[in-house]
Amino acid sequence: MPASEADYAFLRQFILSRSENSLDPSRDDLFDARLYRLLQTNGMAGIDELVSKLRLSADPALDQAVVEAMTINETSFFRDQSPFELLRVKLLPQLIESRERQRSLRFWSAACSSGQEAYSLAMMIRYHFPQLAEWKIEIVGTDIHGEMIRRARLGRYQRMEINRGLPARLLLKYFTRDGEEWEITPELRAMCRFQLGNLSHAMPMLDRYDGILLRNVLFYFPDSTKNRILQRLHTALQPDGFLILGSSEQAARHDSWQTVLDGNACYYRPR
Ligand SMILES: C[S@@+](CC[C@H](N)C(=O)[O-])C[C@H]1O[C@@H](n2cnc3c(N)ncnc32)[C@H](O)[C@@H]1O
């Protein structure tokens, strides 16, 4: 039986309640496209059968699989370039100067997908700031998608992923080739730690971060969720830390953040 309006409405509400991703009713066809493989794997005839199962709330693995199938995990190394240029030229040198005594830096790649953002930052630090070799550097990557976190931990990428944004000199220096894949060196992998995390839940925090990258995910959330997440990030950040959002995202209406424009890039300081 084809999915009904009520089935789609249930799925929209289901996703909203789990990941807080807000899906537009005009794009209900996305459910058909993205859930197709999940239906096949689970031997289900259609969306209506899936919805009946979800309504029972009896299978947490199925719930999680549906949430994951509806995320978009698009990412690449050094995505958008200008934020990384900003990090290299301004934000990292400033931080390094002010953390001279502690000799430690912590970053959070929030909604890290398969880890390219975290590893880009690790490569940049190792390549451009050799003076940090003896510092304690920690880059934490979190995402709601279990398979993305597993891939990020592996640090293995296919040629197509490598070809997107990774300069040859960094590929040769920080990856080893294994057949059709390239694997990040143990030194860089040791700088990064990946864990499952839902941005719409409070996350346990041991220490504040010096910098947070929260890119290309805020636009999936309704305004109230965006504000709640930004407020949480505010408490997770050192008073002199920075927040970088995606190029089409902004925290400008949020009075806890000061917007700083810098050439083509933009970042935020906690007020
Ligand atoms: C488009 S990717 C962005 C990846 C990376 N930040 C970048 O800019 O290249 C969005 C990521 O957000 C994750 N995501 C969506 N909702 C989330 C939530 N509620 N909590 C944590 N991660 C979430 C998705 O799984 C996906 O990997």
PDBQT file of the ligand as one rigid body, heavy atoms in Angstrom, charges set to zero:
ROOT
HETATM    1  C1  LIG A 301      25.915  18.126   5.867  1.00  0.00    +0.000 C 
HETATM    2  S1  LIG A 301      26.771  17.246   7.128  1.00  0.00    +0.000 S 
HETATM    3  C2  LIG A 301      27.986  18.441   7.626  1.00  0.00    +0.000 C 
HETATM    4  C3  LIG A 301      29.319  17.793   7.965  1.00  0.00    +0.000 C 
HETATM    5  C4  LIG A 301      30.434  18.782   8.317  1.00  0.00    +0.000 C 
HETATM    6  N1  LIG A 301      30.116  19.567   9.493  1.00  0.00    +0.000 N 
HETATM    7  C5  LIG A 301      30.697  19.702   7.156  1.00  0.00    +0.000 C 
HETATM    8  O1  LIG A 301      30.377  20.898   7.202  1.00  0.00    +0.000 OA
HETATM    9  O2  LIG A 301      31.251  19.236   6.150  1.00  0.00    +0.000 OA
HETATM   10  C6  LIG A 301      25.564  17.329   8.457  1.00  0.00    +0.000 C 
HETATM   11  C7  LIG A 301      25.830  16.310   9.557  1.00  0.00    +0.000 C 
HETATM   12  O3  LIG A 301      24.993  16.654  10.674  1.00  0.00    +0.000 OA
HETATM   13  C8  LIG A 301      24.615  15.443  11.305  1.00  0.00    +0.000 C 
HETATM   14  N2  LIG A 301      23.430  15.714  12.156  1.00  0.00    +0.000 N 
HETATM   15  C9  LIG A 301      22.152  15.984  11.782  1.00  0.00    +0.000 A 
HETATM   16  N3  LIG A 301      21.371  16.158  12.850  1.00  0.00    +0.000 NA
HETATM   17  C10 LIG A 301      22.165  15.995  13.935  1.00  0.00    +0.000 A 
HETATM   18  C11 LIG A 301      21.925  16.051  15.352  1.00  0.00    +0.000 A 
HETATM   19  N4  LIG A 301      20.715  16.298  15.847  1.00  0.00    +0.000 N 
HETATM   20  N5  LIG A 301      22.971  15.826  16.175  1.00  0.00    +0.000 NA
HETATM   21  C12 LIG A 301      24.201  15.561  15.684  1.00  0.00    +0.000 A 
HETATM   22  N6  LIG A 301      24.502  15.487  14.361  1.00  0.00    +0.000 NA
HETATM   23  C13 LIG A 301      23.487  15.709  13.496  1.00  0.00    +0.000 A 
HETATM   24  C14 LIG A 301      24.366  14.487  10.166  1.00  0.00    +0.000 C 
HETATM   25  O4  LIG A 301      24.430  13.136  10.558  1.00  0.00    +0.000 OA
HETATM   26  C15 LIG A 301      25.487  14.880   9.176  1.00  0.00    +0.000 C 
HETATM   27  O5  LIG A 301      26.608  14.035   9.294  1.00  0.00    +0.000 OA
ENDROOT
TORSDOF 0
